[in-house]
Amino acid sequence: MSGSYPKRIKELPLYDGRFDAYKLEAQEGDVLFASYPAGTKIPVHTHETDNHGVITKGELILSMKGDIQRFEVGQWYHVPANVEHSASFEVETDEIEFWFKSGT
């Protein structure tokens, strides 16, 4: 797993999903520290969590509700719960994403 996260973050449990991420569990949700190799594509999907994320390296291309947006280093994005979306990464990208459980 690549990524420029500190050693303490890299000691967290790995998230078992479509991308590489370290997972910090919290009472009202989870925090993922994710790394995507250049060329990664995450197909259209939904989830039950309300997600907020910030790009720490590279760029996210997010497609949601027919709109395509690019998010660069330092920019925050939001994906509401149960909304179809997809993501792609043309360059190696790191992000921190907060997954808030419904109703929190």
N, C-alpha and C positions, 0 to 999 in steps of 0.2 A: 504494500500500500504506500503510495506516495503521499505528498501533502507536507505542508510546512508547519504542522501543529507541534506545540511543545511536548516534551516527553510525558508529562502528566496526562495530557489528553490522549496520547497514543497508548497509554496503559488502560484506558477505558475498554469495556467490552466492544467487540466488533458488531455492527449492525448487519444482520443477515438479509440483504436485499439486493436490488439491481445495481447497486453502486457501492463503492468503498466508503465506510463511515464508522466513526467511533460514536457510541451511544451513551449519553448521560441521562439516566432515568430520573424523573422528577414526579412529584405528587400530581400535578395538574397537566402533565405532558412529558415530552422527551426533548432532548437537545441532541442534534446530530452534527458532527464535525466531518463533512463529506469532501472527498476528493474524486474528481472525474478526469480521466485521461482525455486528451484531445480526440474528438470524433465520437464521444459518447452520446447516445440518443436514448432518452427515456420515453417510451410510447405513451399514447393517451391513456390516462387512468384517473381515478378519483381516490380520495381517502376520507376518513371520518374526522380527521383533525384539521384545525385551522392553522395553516402554516405561515410563518413569517421567517424570512431568511435574509442574510447579508453576504455579499460576495467579498471574499478576502483575497482572492487571486483569480485572474482570468476573467471570464464573462459567461453569463447565463443567457440563453435565448429561450424565452418562455412563451408558449402559445396557449392562450386561454380565451374562450368565448369569441373565437375568430380574430383575435388581436395577437400580434406577435410583438414582444418587447425585448429589448436587450438591457441587461443589468451588468454594470461594470463594478470594479473594486470600490467598496464603500457604499454601494447602493443597496437599499432594502427593497424587497418585494413581498407580496402577500398573495397566497392562494387560499381562498375560503374553502371550508369543508364542503365535500360533495360536489365540487365543481370540476368538470373534465378539463384536463390540461396535459401538456407534454413539454419536455425540455430537451435541449441539445446544447452541446459544448464543443465549439470549434477549436478551442485552445484548452490546455490543461487548466483546470479550475478547482478552487477550494471555496467552500462556503460553510457558514454556520446556520443551521436551520432549527427553528423552534416549532415543535408540533404540539399545539394546545388541544387538549381533549374537549369535546363538545360540551358547551355549557360552562366553560371556565373563562 
